[in-house]
Amino acid sequence: MPTSIITIKHKLDSHLGDTLTVVAQAGRKKVTKRRGVLRETFPAVFVVDLDQRQNNFKHVSYSYTDLLTKNIALKFDDKAET
């Protein structure tokens, strides 16, 4: 697992446009899974365009600290987990 926010951002920059699944902790025992495409990275957050057939909203953004603290996990199609 990457150990700094800068490392996480650089790793995500190499996956721009790739399809992924975001697994997020939504509560004490609840986990949500959302499929989409990694669209943009910014200094503090990254944006995922969601699959409209499965979700009610178009975009979702997460901070790099969510990955660092393991509040979310990213699984890219046909690639290793980030």
RADAMO-V505126 format. One record per residue. N is the residue number from 1. RES is the residue in one letter. SS is DSSP state (H for helix, E for strand, - for the rest). D_LAST is the distance of its C-alpha to the last C-alpha in whole Angstrom. Layout:
BEGIN
n=N res=RES ss=SS d_last=D_LAST
n=N res=RES ss=SS d_last=D_LAST
END
This chain:
BEGIN
n=1 res=M ss=- d_last=7
n=2 res=P ss=- d_last=8
n=3 res=T ss=- d_last=12
n=4 res=S ss=- d_last=13
n=5 res=I ss=H d_last=13
n=6 res=I ss=H d_last=14
n=7 res=T ss=H d_last=11
n=8 res=I ss=H d_last=9
n=9 res=K ss=H d_last=11
n=10 res=H ss=H d_last=12
n=11 res=K ss=H d_last=8
n=12 res=L ss=H d_last=9
n=13 res=D ss=H d_last=12
n=14 res=S ss=- d_last=12
n=15 res=H ss=- d_last=10
n=16 res=L ss=- d_last=13
n=17 res=G ss=- d_last=15
n=18 res=D ss=- d_last=13
n=19 res=T ss=E d_last=13
n=20 res=L ss=E d_last=10
n=21 res=T ss=E d_last=11
n=22 res=V ss=E d_last=10
n=23 res=V ss=E d_last=11
n=24 res=A ss=E d_last=13
n=25 res=Q ss=E d_last=16
n=26 res=A ss=- d_last=19
n=27 res=G ss=- d_last=22
n=28 res=R ss=- d_last=23
n=29 res=K ss=- d_last=22
n=30 res=K ss=- d_last=21
n=31 res=V ss=E d_last=17
n=32 res=T ss=E d_last=17
n=33 res=K ss=E d_last=15
n=34 res=R ss=E d_last=15
n=35 res=R ss=E d_last=15
n=36 res=G ss=E d_last=15
n=37 res=V ss=E d_last=14
n=38 res=L ss=E d_last=13
n=39 res=R ss=E d_last=16
n=40 res=E ss=E d_last=16
n=41 res=T ss=E d_last=15
n=42 res=F ss=- d_last=18
n=43 res=P ss=- d_last=18
n=44 res=A ss=- d_last=17
n=45 res=V ss=E d_last=15
n=46 res=F ss=E d_last=14
n=47 res=V ss=E d_last=15
n=48 res=V ss=E d_last=15
n=49 res=D ss=E d_last=18
n=50 res=L ss=E d_last=18
n=51 res=D ss=- d_last=20
n=52 res=Q ss=- d_last=24
n=53 res=R ss=- d_last=25
n=54 res=Q ss=- d_last=22
n=55 res=N ss=- d_last=22
n=56 res=N ss=- d_last=25
n=57 res=F ss=- d_last=24
n=58 res=K ss=- d_last=23
n=59 res=H ss=E d_last=20
n=60 res=V ss=E d_last=18
n=61 res=S ss=E d_last=16
n=62 res=Y ss=E d_last=14
n=63 res=S ss=E d_last=14
n=64 res=Y ss=H d_last=12
n=65 res=T ss=H d_last=13
n=66 res=D ss=H d_last=12
n=67 res=L ss=H d_last=8
n=68 res=L ss=H d_last=10
n=69 res=T ss=- d_last=13
n=70 res=K ss=- d_last=10
n=71 res=N ss=- d_last=13
n=72 res=I ss=E d_last=10
n=73 res=A ss=E d_last=7
n=74 res=L ss=E d_last=5
n=75 res=K ss=E d_last=6
n=76 res=F ss=E d_last=8
n=77 res=D ss=- d_last=11
n=78 res=D ss=- d_last=12
n=79 res=K ss=- d_last=9
n=80 res=A ss=- d_last=7
n=81 res=E ss=E d_last=4
n=82 res=T ss=- d_last=0
END
